[in-house]
Amino acid sequence: MTITQLKYALAIAEHKNFTKAAEKCFVTQPTLSTQIQKLEDELDILIFDRSKKPIELTDVGRKIVYQARNIVNEADRIQDIVDQQKGFIGGEFRLGIIPTIMPTLLPMFLKNFINKYPKVKLKIEELTTEEIMSRLSDGHLDAAIAATPLESDNIKERVLYYEPFVSYIPNHHRLKDKTTIDASDLDVDEILLLEDGHCFRDGVINLCKTFKDHPEDKFHLESGSIETLIKLADEGMGMTLLPYLHTLDVSTKMEGNLRYFNEPSPAREVSLIYHKSELKMQIIDALHSVISGVVRGAIAFQNVKIISPLPK
């Protein structure tokens, strides 16, 4: 049994196809098939049910793949130790970012990070929090940026910044004459929300203390885009709440529709999250340093109240 064979098994389990797994591992399909056959012969069991389309793990195969992932992670840790000893910060790094953070945060830090750490090859994906948690657990992501706390025993969280909520109130709305607002001013029936699967939506719902009195079917409109919510608010469909960084590039016309909360300002906690195995920590440390340094100057709010993305 070799580490290479275990990596091949993990690739097949992920892609459910020998050809795709071989491409992922940069070997020929016959080479990969031969190594898996040798592994199965040595263990005297079948890891994969090849009669199924797509290929499926057998019952014992699932247990083997679970253990193989732990073994491969521990083997990768050896390279981590060597890299840290040499002071090397480089290699492939898979980063997930939730949709309500990606468009504003990524342009703020990416160029800076690439210039500072040119040997790191970032592979960035926009994913929901649920997708991120799954991929971190499966070893398909090295780290992610998401709203926290997430309260997972397998995931570690390092806070990057606290991002206040800002109200977007169009001219026709009942709150338009207020210069600042309180959470008690909000009515969840009037708020345009992101669709299910976005943790920012859950934070808004938690902010609206009256939510328990409003059944889900009263949400007459939801969208997957914050920009769409702003346009719909302008058309008289309601108001919405924005993450603070989304307000930095709004037009002068739109800026007049922004209303800040009275202190303590409700805010979300944004963190760099990663698996408890703590692989590639030198890159995680570098990301944390660059991102927190960049955002610190953009968000000047000090007195904030953190609103959890988790429904209470």
Helices and strands as residue ranges (DSSP letters): H 3-15, H 18-25, H 29-43, E 48-49, E 56-57, H 59-86, E 91-97, H 102-116, E 120-126, H 129-138, E 143-148, E 155-168, E 180-181, G 183-185, G 188-190, E 193-194, H 199-207, G 209-213, G 216-218, E 222-223, H 226-234, E 240-243, G 244-247, H 252-255, E 258-261, E 265-275, H 281-298, E 304-306
